[in-house]
Amino acid sequence: MASEDNQNRTVDRRAYLAALGTAVGTAGCGGQSDTSAGDGDDTGDGGAADDDTPADTTVSGPATFRVDLTGPDDAVVDEQFTLELTVRNVGGEPGEYSDSVAVSEGPERAEENVRTGTLDPGESTTVEISFSLGLADDYQFVARGGDETASTRVAVGPVTAAVGETLTVREGLDATISGVTYETALQYTISGGYGSSDRPGLYAPGGDRVLAVVDFELENTTTNAVTFGENLGVSDGSVLTTYPSGELSATTSRDGAPLAGATRIRAGQRLQRWLPVQVPRFAVEDGIELGWQRDTDQTTPERMWQLEPSDLPAFTVAEWTLPEEADPGTTEYTVRVTNEGDADGRFHAAVERRSPDASDWTTIEVIDAAIPSGADHTFELSVEWPYTTPREFRLRPAATRRTVEFTPPSLAVGDPLPVPFGAVTVTDAVSTDSVEIAAYGDNTVLTPDRGQFVLIEVEYLNEVGTDASLPGPGGDTVQFTAAGETYDKYNPGGGGDPEKYVRPVEGRELNYTRMVYNGPFDTGESKRGWALFDVPDDVDRSEMSFTFRNTAGSLPTEGTWQLG
């Protein structure tokens, strides 16, 4: 697909090539030799003599030379190019021109000595001087000495290749780009460190940029180890060398090893590596250029791969059904994504969560799917949140956000309430005019002061581990409401250890110490206990409810069971 405004991005070719340069390397050196045009005769052995129209002698006395230096506008690094130096004797006596042509501006030094042999007054000759430079840049050459100087400029550019073609980066090291794919993001694993679990991570370049993932094939044909990867740059973009929270080697959405900085290649070894490059979409649609640089300056690269223009996918979140209000626990929702671009592609996104007043996000899930051009894909997802506090969610890099209010649910007997350690469930409710308890082998019968007892059986289910912390029934952890009035848990007394109910129900008291008295609370295990309340006898079951509250850190959990 063509760029929307090519004119706005047209830049000077040399400045564009220089933008590729972000490299550290070792500068090359030019050689030095003598070039002679011979001993001088009527024609001049070093070049064609201009004898058809002899020039007038313009200076009387000794030989005086006028020079003109010309050459190509462009040349290729490491390849030979030729400058032409025309020398004319405009003096009154024969003489020999002997001096040099040298680089006066540019990162690499090079100089060639020149001798013309004897030139008669009015005679001229042209000498060809060859150079080969190892650093790409703009150079100025100057013909030194004589009675005047001349100069010319040459832009030395990179050796280029297309995808599938091999470039010899340095002697014995061949590099080939075998393919390129375009991604909106890359998935990786964030190490949890000591005592913490690993978690998913997603890197997206942001803005209107994509990741061009370039596949390299590298071969070292020498007998010594070499490195490659530290001197790469791209026009209109940057090379990704690490993630904000991890190394490229932690990538999970790509097979193989990344080309992350200087990669060592053993003698005779052949490697395959991938390189992520961050570039604007318009650059991909126009064709990007990836360069390798020898020197340390930010100049034109010495090797350059030209990637063909490519169409790209364009993903849009068409539908996100995450509700604005939900019960604690598991909330199911869907995300429908459409590809409105002109190319097939793979959609990547991270589902992230945070407190509405927090600044940092936590990734809770990473999703991806291949979506053809013009098609859509629906992700069926769920989020776990056992607390009654609001949370803000977003899909990145789609930048879609939503705040969900998690409200205390109204439950029926038998319904579980999700809590941090697993679940709490009211499994039974019994009304009675007396209870019998066992204490040290003796049974005691209790009667209510207000008219009736209500016994609530509560089950704790451990779904997290043997170190699960169970809340005690004190304070406002449990609350009984009857006809709009609240009542605290009744203490049956008796001092039994463990204390048990005998009639009209059998079981332990809702008390953490007594519930786990006989051993640890293992994963998958449940513990049950009865909470006793003394309430007026004229209150009907339809007017009764039982509320459980628990706070883990600063995060509350709450649920209410209707008993009628």
N, C-alpha and C positions, 0 to 999 in steps of 0.2 A: 504494500500500500504506500503511496507516495505521501510525503510530508505535506501538511496543509499550507506551509509558507516557506518554500525553499529559499526564496530571495532573502528573507530575514536571517537565514543561517549561512549565507554565503560568506566565507572568510578567505583571507589570503592563504594560498596553499601552504606557504612556508610557515606561517603562524599556526595553521591548523596542525601541521605535522609536529611542530614544536610542542603543542599542547599534549601530545602523546607522551612526552618525556617525563618520567618520574623514576629514575633508575640510579643505582650505584654500581660502578664497574671499574675496569682498568682501562685507561686511555691507551690507544695505539700510537705508534710513532711512524713518521714518514722516513723513507730512505734518502740518501744523499749520494749523487754521482755526477760525473762530468759528461756533458753532451757536446760534441765538437762538430762543427760544420765543415771541417777539413782545413787545408792549408791555404785555401783561397785561390781561385782561378776565375775564368771569365763567367762561369755559371754559379759558383758557390755550391760546395758539396752538401751543405746543410739545408738547402731549400732552393726553391725556384728563384732565379734571378730575374729582376725586372729590367731587361736590356732593350725592350722595344722602344721605350720612351725614356731615355736617360734623363734623370733629374738634374737641374742646374745646381752647381755648387753654390751654396748660400753663405758659407763662412770661409774666409781666406785663412791660410795658415794650416796648422796641424789637423789631423783627422778629427772630425766631430760627428757624433752619432745621434740619430733620431730613431726612437723605438716605438713600436706599436704592439700591444699584447691583446690577443683575442682567444676566446675559448667557448665551449658550450654553455648554455644557460643552466643546464642540469646535468648531473652525473649520478652514478650509483655507488654507494659505499662498497669498498673492497674490490671495485672494478676499475680498470685503467681508463683514463680519459686524457685527452691531448690538448695542450695550449699551443698556440702559434705565436712566436715572437719574430716580428719583422724588424730588421735593423738596416738603416740607410746611412751611409757615410756622406754627410753634407759638408765636410771640411774640404780643404784644398790639397791635402796630402793623403796617401794611402795609410791605412791603419787597421788594427784588429780590435774587434769588440770582445771583451772577456769580462763576464760578470755572472749574475745569478737571477733566477726567477724563484720567488719564495712566497709562502703564505704570510700575509701581513695581518689578517684578521681571521679568527676561527680557532676552534679548540685544539687542533692538531698542528704541530710544526712540520713543515716540509720545505725543502729547498733543493733546486737543481742548478748546477753550474753550467754556463753557456759560453762557448767560444765560437766565433764565426770564421776565423782565419782572416787573412788580409782582404780588406775591401778598398777598391780604388775610389777616388772622389766621385760621388754621384752613384756609386754602386750600392745595391741592396740585396739582402738575402732573408729568407724565412726559415726559422729553425723550429722544429716540433719538439716539445718537451712533454713527457708523459708523467702523470702522477696517479697514485692510488691511495686513497685515504680511508682510514678505518673508523672514523667518527663522522656521523652525518650532521651537517649544519650548513650555514651560509659561510662561504670563504671568500676572501679577497686575496688575489695574487698580484704581486708587484714585480716588475722587471727592475732590478736594482742597478745602480752604477751608471756609467756613461755620463753624458751631458744632460740627460733628462730621464724621467721615469715614466712608466706606463703601467696601468692596472686593469684588471678584469675581475668580475665576480662570477662564482659558480655555486649553485645550490646542490650540495651533495645529499641525496635522499637515500631512503632505506632500500634494501633488497626485499621485494614483496612476493607474497604467495597467496593463493586462494585456499579455501578449505579443501583438504585432501592432498595438498602439495607440501613437500618437505623443504624446510629451510635449514641450512647448516648454520647454527647460531654461532658457534666457534669451532675451531678445528676439532673434528671428531665427535661433535655433539649435534645430532640431527633432531629437529622438532617438527612435528606434523600436527595440525589441528584436524582431527578426524570427524568432528561434528560439533554442533552447537544446539542447545535447547533453551527455551525461554520460560522462566518461572516467575510467578508473582511473589513467591516466598520459598524458604527452605526450612525444614523441620529438623530439630536437633534435641538432644537430651541435656538438661541442666543438672549437673551433679549436685546432690543434696549435701555433700560433705559429711563429716563425722556425725553420726547419730540422726541424720535426716535422710529422707527418701529422695531419689531422683525424681525430677518432674519434667514434663514436656516443655519445649521451647519452640518458638517460631520467629524467624528473622524475615522481615519484609523491608525492602529498601525505602519505602515511603514516597510520598509525592507521586508524580506521574512517571515513576521509574520501574524498571523490571530487572530481573537477574538474568544475564546471559551466561549460561553454564557451558563453558568451553571444554571439550574433551581433547586432551593432548596425548600424543604418543611420542615418547622420548627414547633415544637410543645413544648410548655412549660407545663409540667404536675405538676409543683409545685404550691404553693400558693403565690409565690412572683414573681415579674418581673425580667427578666434576659435579658442579651444582647448577641448578636452573630454577627459576621462578621468582627470584628476588628483584629482577629488573624489568618487570612487565608493567605496562600502562595502557590506557585506552582513551581515545578521544571522547570528550563530553561525558566522562564517567570516572569510575575508580574501581580498583581491584579489591575485592573483599578478602581479607586475610584472617579474620577472626570474628566471632560473634560477641555481642556485649556480655553474655554470660556463659561462654564456653568456646572451645576450639572447633575448627571446621571438621576435625576428625570425629566429633560427636554427632555429625549429621546422620539423620535416620531416613531421610527421603531420597537419598542418592546412594547407589552402590559404588564400591571402589573407594580409593583414597583421594583426598584433595591435594591440590598443588598449593600448599600454604607456606609462602616464603621460600627460602633457599632449600630445595630438595636435593639430597645427595643421590647421585647415580653412580653405581660402582662400574669399574672397568668391564666393558662388554655387556652391560646390563641394558635391558629394554623395559621401560615402565609405561604404564597408563595412569594418567592423573586427570582430574577435572578442576577447573578454575572458575569460580563465580565472579562475574563482573557486573557492577551496578551501572546502568545506563538509562537515559531518558527514552521513552517510547519512540519519540521522533527519530532518535539516532538509529534505532533498530530498523525502522521503516525506511530510513535513508541508506543504511549500510554502515556498520561500525568497523573501526580499524583497531587492531590490537598490536601493540608494538613492544619490542624488546630493545633495551638500551645498554650500551657498553660502558659509557662514561657516567660520571656522577652529576652532570649538569642536566637541567630540565630542558633538553633540546630535542631535536628530531631523533627518533629511534633509528637503530641500525638494521633492524629486521621488523617487518610488518606483515601481519596477516589481514587480508581484506575479507570481511564477512558480508555475504550478499544481503541485500535488503530482504526483510521478512515481514509478513503479516503477523499480527499478535491476537491472542484471545482478549476479550474484555468482559470481565465478570461483574455481575450486579446481583445484590441480594434482593430478590423479588418479594420474598415473604419470610417473616420471622414470627413464629407464633408463641414465643415466650410471654406468659401472661404478666400483667402488671400487679397482680395479687395472687398469692398461692399459700397453701399450707406448708408447714415445715416438712422436711423429708424429701421424697423424690418428686420432682416436677418434670414432666415430659413435654417436649415441644419439637417443632420442626423448623428447618431452615431450607428455603428453596432458592437456588442460585441459577441464574441464566448466563449463558455465554453469548454476548451480543457482538463479539469480535469476528474477524474474518478468518481466524485460524482455530483449530482444535487446541485444547490446553488442559492443564491440571490446576484445579482450584485448591488453594491452601488457605486455611484460616485457623486462628486461635480463639477459643472461647475463654474470656477472661472475666475476673470478678474482683470487686473491691467494696469496701464500705463507702457510702456516698460522700463522706467527709475525708476520705483518704486520698493520697496522691499516687500511690503505687498500685499496680494491677498484679494479680496472680493468675497465671495460666492454669486452667483446670482441665482443658481438653484441646487437642489439635485434630482437625478434620481435613480430609482431602479427597478429591475424586476427579477422574478424567471426565471432561465435559466437551463434547464436540461443538463446533461452531453452530449457532442457532438453536442449541438444545438447552435443557435445564436438568438439574439434579436436586433431589430432596433428601436432606440429611434428617434422620430420626434420632433425636438426642434427648438426654435427660440431665438434670443437675441435682446434686445432693446438698441440702442445706437444712440441718436439724434445728435451727434457731429461729426465734421470732424477732428478727431484726431485718431491716431492709438491706438489700444488696443491689449494687449497680453492675450490670453485665455489658460486655461489648464483644463484637466480632471484629477481629483485626486480621488483615488490613482494611476490611470493608468500612471501618469507622462507624458502625451501627451500634447504638447504645440503648439500654433500657434499664429502668430501676424497678425492681420487684419488691413489693411489700409482703413479707412473710408474716401472716397473722395467726394468732392462736386458734387452732381448729376446735370445732364442736364435734365430739365423738360419741359414739354409742358404746355400750358395754361390749367388750371383745375387740374393739378397734385399737390398734397400736399407735402410740405416739413416738415418732422418731426422736431420739436423744443422742448426744455425742457418743455414749458407750454402746448404743444399740437401740433398744425400744423399751417403753413402759406401756403396760396394758392393764386396764381395769377388767379383770376376768369374771368378777361376780359381785353382787351386792345383796345383802340379806338384812331384813328388818326383824327385830326380836325384842321381847320384854325382859330378857335376862341372858347372861353369858356365863359359862363355866370355864375357869382357867386352871391349869396345873402349875403348882409351885412347890418345888422340893418334894414331890410325891403326894402332896396334899392338894385337893381340889377346892377352889373357892368359887362361889356363885355371886355374881355382881348384878345389881339392878340399876336401871337408869334413874336419874334425878328429874329429868325433864319429861319422861313419858315413854320413850322408845330408844333402843340402840339400833344403829345402822352399822353393819360391818362391810367394809370395802376390801376385796381381795385385789392386791396389786402385784403384777409380775414384772421383774426386771430381767431383760434378756441381754446377755453380753455378746456383742458382735465385733469387739475390737481386740481383745487380748486379756491375758491373765492379770494385767495391772489395771484393769478397769476400775475407776473410782465411782462407787455408788453413792448417791445422795442419801443422807439420813432424813427421817420424817419430821425433824424439828423445824422451828421457825415457820416460814411461809411456804415450805416445800410442798405440803399438802394442805388443802383447804376444802372444807365441806360447806356447801351452801344449801339451806332449806328455807323455802318461802322468802327468799331475799335476804335472810340472815346468815352470817358466816359463823362456823363453829370450829374450834380447835380440836385436834386429835385428843381423844380421851385416854388417860394413862390407866391401864388396868391394875397397876401395882402388883404386889405379890412377890416381887424380887426373884422370880424363877429364872434360872439360867441353864439351858434356854427356856424361855417362857412359852407356853403353848396354849392355844384355845382348844377346848375339849367339846363344847356344846354351845350353840347349835352348829358350829363349824369346827373343823379340825385344821390345825396348822399353826405356824409361828406368827408372832407379832411382826408388824411392819417396822422392823428395826434392823439396821444394817449389821450390827454386831451379831445379833441372834440369827439373821438370815444366812450368814456365811460361817456360822459357828463350826460346822462339821467339815470345813475344808475350803480350798481356794475356789474362786469364781472363774472358771475356765471359759475360753472362747466357745460360743455355741451353747453354753449352759444358762439355765434360767433359775431364778430364785423367786419365791412367792411369800408374801406376808399379808396379814390382815390389819387394817386400820379401823379403830373403833371410835364412833361418834355418838354423843348423847344429845338427842334433839327432841323437840316437842312431839307428842303422839298424834297431834292433829294435822301434821304435815304429810301430804300424799307423796308417793314416789315420783309422780310427774313434776313435783316442785323441787326435787333434789338434784344436786350436781356435785361432782367431785373434781377438783382442780389440782394438777401436779405442776410444780414449777422447779426449775433447776437452772443454775447459772454456772457456766464453765468459763472461768476467767471473767470477761465482761460480756459474754454472749449468753442471753437468756433463752430458755426453752419453756414453753407453756402449752398445756392442753386441758380441755374440760370435757368430762364425760357426763352426758345426761343420763340419769338413772331410770327415768320413767319410760 
